[in-house]
Amino acid sequence: MEVIDVLVVDDEAIIREGLKRILEHAGYNVASSASGQHALECMQEENFGLVITDLKMPGMSGMEVLKAIKVLQPEVPVIIITGYSTVDTAVEAMKNGAFDYIAKPFTPDQILEKVRKALEQKAMMQENFCLKKELGEHNGFDMFIGESREMQKVYRRIMQVAPTDSTVLVTGESGTGKELVAQAIHRHSKRRDQPFVAVDCTSLSENLLESELFGHIKGSFTGAIQTKTGLFKVADGGTLFLDEVANISLTTQAKLLRVLQEREITPIGGTQPVSIDIRLVAASNKGLREMVANGTFREDLFFRLNIIPIDLPPLRERTGDIPLLIGHFLRQFSEEMGKDLKGIAPDARSVLEEYPYPGNVRELENIIERAVVLAEGGVIQREDLEMQVAGEEQPEQAGDYVPLNADELKETKRQIRERAVEPIEKAFVLHALKRNNWNITRAAEETGMLRPNFQALLKKLKISVRNEANS
């Protein structure tokens, strides 16, 4: 019979020792921890079958421990210990994923009965999990898809930093999901009910970026026709995400450093500083250390941003997650486009699983979306992927064929135009439909097309819309 490892978390030694004796006498292996933070560290080093935690503890509370466990290891049942005066809070803990609670004082039989029921439920859930795995379902974290060791490290780091206000620097290649990390940190933080504001530092010029970040006073520069609140202030109380922070100019870097040091901003044209309370998450797909070395990024700002680093692995370094991602995107886009796709042909799947994905998860997502659009049968075929794989013979280019007469020249030109225009048409139609929640009438109106013409374009491109009949 398997011996279950149990973790007991309580700041009172007498409670820890009492539970340890009760559980060990019943045949369980027991480890104990005097704080929530230490308990999470233990869980990162060992696998436990059950956690029993006190609700009221100094530092990290039992509720915070529960929430962290439900993200790190959601399959582990948690029993909450509470006093009579905090039963309402314990019920709230059950809503957050606790298996059950037990009020002090309790008898050995009472705690052992709770443990037995919790482990029985866990065993049943594991059976369901195995069945789901056989049916092709997957696990992940928050908005991420992936079970690889590399991603598990990322998940653990997110949960370690989320309860704090520490600044985080997320690094990784384009398409790895840096904004998803920022969003996950925000959702699992104490600021979750406050704004999450994302800024793309590559999309604005230096002057516009400063105006966006710090705000400006009416009349402070040409075009400032009204006072504007900066995004630092918009995000007050919440999280500000600066994407591609490496693209900020040295002048703006100096101002950003001062904001992080003083926790206040001065709008452009203003004279009075404004206090802010934000959690900053920055991201970069460039090596900031190298930029510091060559003088294009401030060293003092780098150290301010790099308090908690999180490095996202490229998809080619977690290839075991590719089948999970393929299945996820296939289900997502099939549902969005109203297609009943049963799967992917073996040769197409082999191409997808062996491709290096220089564009990472975003590139895989785009490939599957395109394949779902192009698929005509119930299974995605190799040609639906429209991927050029190294070693494959290049398809014949239209320019390699020389027409023999005027009619052939006319037809060749028509075919070339059709092939060139079709990808643009597909992108045009799909984006219009997505913006209008897949409603054909609204999409046609927004793009300035007559509905019959828009439908004819859908038919030509073989795009099926799930709600077409009701639109």
C-alpha positions as CSV (number, residue, x, y, z in Angstrom):
1,M,0.0,0.0,0.0
2,E,1.3,3.5,-0.9
3,V,2.3,5.7,2.0
4,I,0.9,9.2,1.6
5,D,3.1,12.2,2.4
6,V,1.2,14.9,4.3
7,L,2.4,18.5,4.9
8,V,1.2,20.2,8.1
9,V,1.4,24.0,8.2
10,D,0.9,25.9,11.5
11,D,2.8,28.6,13.4
12,E,1.9,26.9,16.7
13,A,4.3,24.1,17.5
14,I,1.9,22.3,19.7
15,I,-0.6,21.9,16.9
16,R,2.1,20.8,14.4
17,E,3.4,18.1,16.8
18,G,-0.1,16.9,17.7
19,L,-1.1,16.5,14.1
20,K,2.2,14.8,13.3
21,R,1.6,12.2,16.0
22,I,-2.0,11.5,15.0
23,L,-1.2,11.1,11.3
24,E,2.0,9.1,11.7
25,H,0.2,6.7,14.0
26,A,-2.4,6.2,11.2
27,G,0.4,5.3,8.8
28,Y,1.1,8.6,7.0
29,N,4.5,10.3,6.4
30,V,4.3,13.8,7.8
31,A,6.4,16.9,7.3
32,S,5.7,20.2,9.1
33,S,6.2,23.8,8.4
34,A,5.9,26.9,10.7
35,S,5.1,29.4,7.9
36,G,3.3,29.6,4.6
37,Q,6.4,30.7,2.7
38,H,8.4,27.7,4.0
39,A,5.5,25.4,3.1
40,L,5.6,26.6,-0.5
41,E,9.3,26.1,-0.6
42,C,8.8,22.5,0.7
43,M,6.2,21.9,-2.0
44,Q,8.7,22.9,-4.7
45,E,11.2,20.3,-3.4
46,E,8.9,17.4,-2.6
47,N,5.5,16.0,-3.7
48,F,2.8,15.8,-1.1
49,G,-0.5,14.0,-1.3
50,L,-2.3,16.3,1.1
51,V,-1.8,19.7,2.9
52,I,-3.3,20.7,6.3
53,T,-2.8,24.4,7.0
54,D,-3.9,26.8,9.7
55,L,-5.9,29.7,8.4
56,K,-4.6,32.4,10.7
57,M,-0.8,32.7,10.5
58,P,1.6,35.7,10.6
59,G,3.1,36.6,7.2
60,M,1.5,34.5,4.5
61,S,-1.9,33.4,5.6
62,G,-3.5,30.0,5.1
63,M,-5.7,31.5,2.4
64,E,-2.7,32.7,0.5
65,V,-1.1,29.2,0.9
66,L,-4.2,27.7,-0.4
67,K,-4.4,29.9,-3.5
68,A,-0.7,29.2,-4.3
69,I,-1.2,25.5,-4.0
70,K,-4.3,25.5,-6.2
71,V,-2.1,27.0,-9.0
72,L,1.1,25.2,-8.4
73,Q,-0.4,21.8,-7.7
74,P,-4.2,22.0,-8.1
75,E,-4.6,18.2,-7.6
76,V,-3.3,18.4,-4.0
77,P,-6.3,18.6,-1.5
78,V,-6.0,21.2,1.2
79,I,-7.7,21.0,4.6
80,I,-8.1,24.3,6.5
81,I,-7.8,24.5,10.3
82,T,-9.8,27.3,11.9
83,G,-11.1,28.6,15.2
84,Y,-14.8,28.9,15.7
85,S,-14.6,32.7,15.2
86,T,-13.3,32.3,11.6
87,V,-15.7,29.7,10.3
88,D,-17.1,32.1,7.7
89,T,-13.6,32.7,6.4
90,A,-13.0,29.0,6.2
91,V,-16.2,28.6,4.1
92,E,-14.7,31.3,1.8
93,A,-11.5,29.2,1.6
94,M,-13.6,26.3,0.4
95,K,-14.9,28.5,-2.4
96,N,-11.2,29.1,-3.3
97,G,-10.5,25.4,-3.6
98,A,-10.0,24.0,-0.1
99,F,-11.4,20.4,0.3
100,D,-12.8,21.0,3.7
101,Y,-12.2,22.8,7.0
102,I,-12.0,21.6,10.6
103,A,-12.6,23.8,13.6
104,K,-10.5,23.8,16.8
105,P,-10.6,21.9,19.0
106,F,-10.9,18.6,17.1
107,T,-10.4,15.0,17.9
108,P,-8.0,12.5,16.2
109,D,-10.9,10.7,14.7
110,Q,-12.3,13.9,13.2
111,I,-9.1,14.9,11.5
112,L,-8.4,11.4,10.2
113,E,-12.0,11.2,8.7
114,K,-11.3,14.5,6.9
115,V,-8.0,13.2,5.6
116,R,-9.5,9.9,4.4
117,K,-12.3,11.7,2.5
118,A,-9.9,14.1,0.9
119,L,-7.6,11.4,-0.3
120,E,-10.5,9.4,-1.7
121,Q,-11.6,12.4,-3.7
122,K,-8.1,13.0,-4.9
123,A,-7.9,9.4,-6.2
124,M,-11.1,9.8,-8.1
125,M,-9.9,13.1,-9.6
126,Q,-6.6,11.3,-10.7
127,E,-8.7,8.7,-12.5
128,N,-10.6,11.4,-14.3
129,F,-7.3,13.1,-15.2
130,C,-5.9,10.0,-16.7
131,L,-9.1,9.5,-18.8
132,K,-8.9,13.1,-20.0
133,K,-5.3,12.6,-21.0
134,E,-6.3,9.6,-23.1
135,L,-8.9,11.9,-24.8
136,G,-6.3,14.4,-25.7
137,E,-6.9,17.1,-23.0
138,H,-4.1,18.9,-21.4
139,N,-2.8,20.8,-18.4
140,G,-1.3,24.2,-18.0
141,F,-1.3,27.3,-15.8
142,D,-3.5,30.3,-16.1
143,M,-3.6,31.2,-19.8
144,F,-0.5,29.1,-20.6
145,I,-0.6,25.7,-22.2
146,G,2.3,23.4,-21.3
147,E,3.5,20.7,-18.8
148,S,7.2,20.8,-19.6
149,R,9.8,21.1,-16.8
150,E,10.9,24.4,-18.3
151,M,7.3,25.9,-18.1
152,Q,6.8,24.5,-14.6
153,K,9.8,26.6,-13.4
154,V,8.1,29.6,-15.0
155,Y,4.8,28.8,-13.2
156,R,6.5,28.5,-9.8
157,R,8.4,31.8,-10.3
158,I,5.1,33.5,-11.1
159,M,3.5,32.2,-7.9
160,Q,6.5,33.2,-5.9
161,V,6.5,36.8,-7.0
162,A,2.8,37.4,-7.5
163,P,1.9,38.1,-3.8
164,T,4.7,40.7,-3.6
165,D,5.1,44.2,-5.1
166,S,8.6,43.5,-6.5
167,T,9.4,44.7,-10.0
168,V,9.6,41.8,-12.6
169,L,11.6,41.7,-15.8
170,V,10.3,39.1,-18.3
171,T,12.7,38.1,-21.1
172,G,12.3,35.8,-24.0
173,E,12.1,35.7,-27.8
174,S,9.1,37.2,-29.6
175,G,6.0,35.0,-29.4
176,T,6.9,33.2,-26.2
177,G,4.1,34.9,-24.1
178,K,5.7,37.6,-22.1
179,E,2.5,39.6,-21.7
180,L,0.7,36.4,-20.5
181,V,3.3,36.3,-17.7
182,A,2.5,39.9,-16.7
183,Q,-1.2,39.2,-16.8
184,A,-0.8,36.0,-14.7
185,I,1.3,37.9,-12.1
186,H,-1.4,40.6,-11.9
187,R,-4.3,38.0,-11.6
188,H,-2.6,36.2,-8.7
189,S,-1.6,39.4,-6.9
190,K,-3.3,41.4,-4.2
191,R,-3.8,44.1,-7.0
192,R,-6.0,41.7,-9.1
193,D,-9.1,43.9,-8.7
194,Q,-7.3,47.0,-9.8
195,P,-6.3,48.0,-13.4
196,F,-3.8,46.1,-15.6
197,V,-2.4,48.5,-18.2
198,A,-0.1,47.4,-21.0
199,V,2.1,49.7,-23.0
200,D,4.0,48.7,-26.2
201,C,7.1,50.8,-26.1
202,T,7.9,50.2,-29.8
203,S,4.7,51.7,-31.1
204,L,5.2,55.3,-30.0
205,S,7.8,58.0,-30.6
206,E,9.8,59.3,-27.7
207,N,7.6,62.3,-27.1
208,L,4.4,60.4,-27.5
209,L,5.6,57.7,-25.2
210,E,6.4,60.2,-22.5
211,S,3.0,61.8,-22.9
212,E,1.3,58.4,-22.7
213,L,3.3,57.3,-19.6
214,F,3.4,60.5,-17.6
215,G,0.5,62.6,-19.0
216,H,0.6,66.2,-20.0
217,I,-1.0,69.5,-19.2
218,K,-3.2,71.4,-21.7
219,G,-1.1,73.7,-23.8
220,S,2.2,72.2,-22.8
221,F,3.1,71.5,-26.4
222,T,1.7,71.9,-29.9
223,G,-1.3,69.6,-30.1
224,A,-1.9,69.3,-26.4
225,I,-5.5,70.6,-26.6
226,Q,-6.5,69.1,-23.3
227,T,-5.0,67.7,-20.2
228,K,-4.2,64.0,-20.4
229,T,-3.8,61.5,-17.6
230,G,-0.7,59.4,-18.0
231,L,-0.9,55.6,-17.9
232,F,1.2,55.5,-14.7
233,K,-1.7,57.2,-13.1
234,V,-4.3,55.2,-14.9
235,A,-2.7,52.0,-13.5
236,D,-2.6,53.5,-10.0
237,G,-3.2,50.7,-7.5
238,G,-2.7,48.0,-10.2
239,T,0.0,46.8,-12.5
240,L,1.7,48.6,-15.4
241,F,3.3,46.4,-18.1
242,L,6.0,47.9,-20.2
243,D,6.5,45.7,-23.2
244,E,9.8,45.8,-25.2
245,V,11.3,48.2,-22.7
246,A,14.6,48.0,-24.5
247,N,13.2,50.4,-27.2
248,I,12.9,53.3,-24.7
249,S,15.3,56.2,-25.4
250,L,18.1,57.0,-22.9
251,T,16.2,60.3,-22.1
252,T,13.0,58.5,-21.2
253,Q,15.0,55.8,-19.4
254,A,16.3,58.5,-17.0
255,K,12.7,59.7,-16.3
256,L,11.5,56.1,-15.8
257,L,14.3,55.5,-13.3
258,R,13.3,58.5,-11.3
259,V,9.6,57.4,-11.3
260,L,10.7,54.0,-9.9
261,Q,12.9,55.6,-7.2
262,E,10.5,58.4,-6.1
263,R,7.1,56.6,-6.9
264,E,5.8,59.9,-8.3
265,I,5.4,61.4,-11.8
266,T,5.3,64.9,-13.1
267,P,3.1,65.4,-16.2
268,I,4.7,67.1,-19.2
269,G,4.2,70.9,-18.7
270,G,3.3,70.3,-15.0
271,T,5.1,71.5,-11.9
272,Q,3.6,69.4,-9.2
273,P,4.5,65.7,-8.8
274,V,1.7,63.2,-8.5
275,S,2.1,60.2,-6.3
276,I,1.5,56.7,-7.8
277,D,1.2,53.2,-6.4
278,I,1.9,50.7,-9.2
279,R,3.4,47.3,-9.6
280,L,5.8,47.4,-12.6
281,V,6.4,44.4,-15.0
282,A,8.7,45.0,-17.9
283,A,9.6,42.8,-20.8
284,S,12.2,42.6,-23.5
285,N,13.2,40.3,-26.3
286,K,16.6,41.9,-26.4
287,G,19.6,41.2,-24.1
288,L,19.5,44.1,-21.7
289,R,22.9,43.2,-20.2
290,E,24.5,43.4,-23.6
291,M,22.8,46.8,-24.2
292,V,24.1,48.0,-20.8
293,A,27.6,46.9,-21.9
294,N,27.4,48.9,-25.2
295,G,25.8,51.9,-23.6
296,T,22.3,51.8,-25.1
297,F,20.6,50.9,-21.8
298,R,21.1,52.5,-18.4
299,E,22.8,50.1,-15.9
300,D,21.0,51.7,-12.9
301,L,17.6,51.2,-14.6
302,F,18.5,47.6,-15.6
303,F,19.1,46.8,-11.9
304,R,15.9,48.5,-10.9
305,L,13.9,46.4,-13.4
306,N,15.8,43.1,-12.9
307,I,14.8,42.5,-9.3
308,I,12.9,39.4,-10.2
309,P,13.9,37.9,-13.6
310,I,11.6,35.5,-15.4
311,D,13.1,34.0,-18.6
312,L,10.6,32.3,-21.0
313,P,12.0,29.4,-23.0
314,P,11.5,29.3,-26.8
315,L,9.2,26.6,-28.1
316,R,12.1,24.6,-29.6
317,E,13.4,24.1,-26.0
318,R,10.0,22.6,-24.8
319,T,9.0,20.5,-27.7
320,G,7.0,18.2,-25.5
321,D,4.4,20.9,-25.2
322,I,3.9,21.2,-28.9
323,P,1.2,18.4,-29.1
324,L,-0.7,20.1,-26.3
325,L,-0.6,23.5,-28.0
326,I,-1.6,22.0,-31.4
327,G,-4.7,20.4,-29.7
328,H,-5.6,23.6,-27.9
329,F,-5.4,25.8,-30.9
330,L,-7.2,23.2,-33.1
331,R,-10.2,23.1,-30.7
332,Q,-10.2,26.9,-30.2
333,F,-10.2,27.9,-33.9
334,S,-12.5,25.0,-34.9
335,E,-15.1,26.3,-32.4
336,E,-14.6,29.9,-33.4
337,M,-15.0,29.2,-37.1
338,G,-17.8,26.7,-36.8
339,K,-15.9,23.8,-38.2
340,D,-16.2,20.2,-37.1
341,L,-12.5,19.1,-37.5
342,K,-11.7,15.6,-36.2
343,G,-7.9,16.0,-36.1
344,I,-4.7,16.3,-38.1
345,A,-3.3,13.9,-40.7
346,P,-0.2,12.0,-39.6
347,D,2.2,13.7,-42.1
348,A,0.8,17.1,-41.2
349,R,1.3,16.4,-37.5
350,S,4.9,15.2,-38.1
351,V,5.7,18.5,-39.8
352,L,4.2,20.5,-37.0
353,E,6.0,18.5,-34.3
354,E,9.4,18.7,-36.0
355,Y,9.3,22.4,-37.1
356,P,11.7,24.7,-35.1
357,Y,9.2,27.6,-34.7
358,P,11.4,30.7,-34.9
359,G,8.2,32.7,-34.1
360,N,7.5,30.5,-31.1
361,V,3.9,29.9,-29.8
362,R,2.5,32.8,-31.7
363,E,3.8,31.3,-35.0
364,L,2.2,27.9,-34.1
365,E,-1.0,29.6,-33.3
366,N,-1.0,31.4,-36.7
367,I,-0.2,28.2,-38.6
368,I,-3.1,26.3,-36.9
369,E,-5.5,29.2,-37.5
370,R,-4.6,29.3,-41.2
371,A,-4.9,25.5,-41.5
372,V,-8.4,25.5,-39.9
373,V,-9.5,28.2,-42.4
374,L,-8.1,26.2,-45.4
375,A,-9.2,22.7,-44.3
376,E,-12.0,21.4,-46.5
377,G,-12.5,18.0,-45.0
378,G,-12.8,16.8,-41.5
379,V,-9.0,16.5,-41.1
380,I,-6.3,19.0,-41.5
381,Q,-4.0,17.9,-44.4
382,R,-0.3,18.7,-45.0
383,E,-1.1,21.2,-47.7
384,D,-3.5,23.1,-45.4
385,L,-0.5,24.1,-43.3
386,E,1.2,26.1,-46.1
387,M,4.6,25.6,-44.4
388,Q,7.9,25.3,-46.2
389,V,10.0,22.8,-44.4
390,A,13.8,22.5,-44.9
391,G,14.7,19.7,-47.4
392,E,11.4,19.8,-49.2
393,E,11.3,20.6,-52.9
394,Q,10.2,24.2,-53.5
395,P,6.8,24.4,-55.3
396,E,7.0,25.6,-58.9
397,Q,6.9,29.4,-59.0
398,A,4.5,31.1,-61.5
399,G,7.4,33.1,-62.7
400,D,9.3,30.0,-63.9
401,Y,6.6,29.4,-66.5
402,V,6.9,31.3,-69.8
403,P,3.5,31.7,-71.7
404,L,3.5,30.7,-75.4
405,N,0.8,33.1,-76.5
406,A,-1.3,36.1,-75.5
407,D,-4.1,34.0,-74.0
408,E,-1.7,32.0,-71.8
409,L,0.0,35.3,-70.7
410,K,-3.4,36.7,-69.7
411,E,-4.3,33.5,-67.8
412,T,-0.9,33.4,-66.1
413,K,-1.2,37.0,-64.9
414,R,-4.7,36.2,-63.6
415,Q,-3.4,33.3,-61.6
416,I,-0.6,35.3,-60.1
417,R,-2.9,38.1,-59.1
418,E,-5.3,35.6,-57.5
419,R,-2.6,33.9,-55.5
420,A,-1.2,37.3,-54.4
421,V,-4.6,38.7,-53.4
422,E,-6.1,35.6,-51.6
423,P,-4.0,35.8,-48.4
424,I,-4.9,39.5,-48.0
425,E,-8.6,38.7,-48.6
426,K,-8.5,36.0,-46.0
427,A,-6.9,38.2,-43.4
428,F,-9.3,41.0,-44.3
429,V,-12.4,38.8,-43.8
430,L,-11.2,37.0,-40.7
431,H,-10.2,40.2,-38.9
432,A,-13.5,41.8,-39.8
433,L,-15.5,38.8,-38.5
434,K,-13.4,38.7,-35.3
435,R,-14.0,42.4,-34.6
436,N,-17.7,41.8,-34.9
437,N,-18.0,38.6,-33.0
438,W,-18.4,36.5,-36.1
439,N,-21.6,38.4,-37.2
440,I,-21.6,38.6,-41.0
441,T,-24.0,41.5,-41.3
442,R,-22.1,43.8,-38.9
443,A,-18.7,42.7,-40.5
444,A,-20.0,43.6,-43.9
445,E,-21.4,47.0,-42.7
446,E,-18.1,47.9,-40.9
447,T,-16.0,47.2,-44.0
448,G,-18.4,49.0,-46.3
449,M,-19.4,45.9,-48.3
450,L,-22.8,44.7,-49.3
451,R,-23.8,41.6,-47.3
452,P,-24.2,39.4,-50.5
453,N,-20.8,40.5,-51.7
454,F,-19.3,39.7,-48.2
455,Q,-20.9,36.3,-48.2
456,A,-19.7,35.6,-51.7
457,L,-16.1,36.3,-50.5
458,L,-16.6,33.9,-47.6
459,K,-17.8,31.2,-50.0
460,K,-14.9,31.8,-52.4
461,L,-12.4,31.6,-49.5
462,K,-14.2,28.5,-48.1
463,I,-14.7,30.2,-44.7
464,S,-17.5,28.8,-42.6
465,V,-19.0,30.9,-39.8
466,R,-20.7,29.1,-37.0
467,N,-23.5,31.6,-36.5
468,E,-24.1,32.4,-40.2
469,A,-27.6,31.0,-40.2
470,N,-28.7,33.2,-37.3
471,S,-26.8,36.3,-38.2
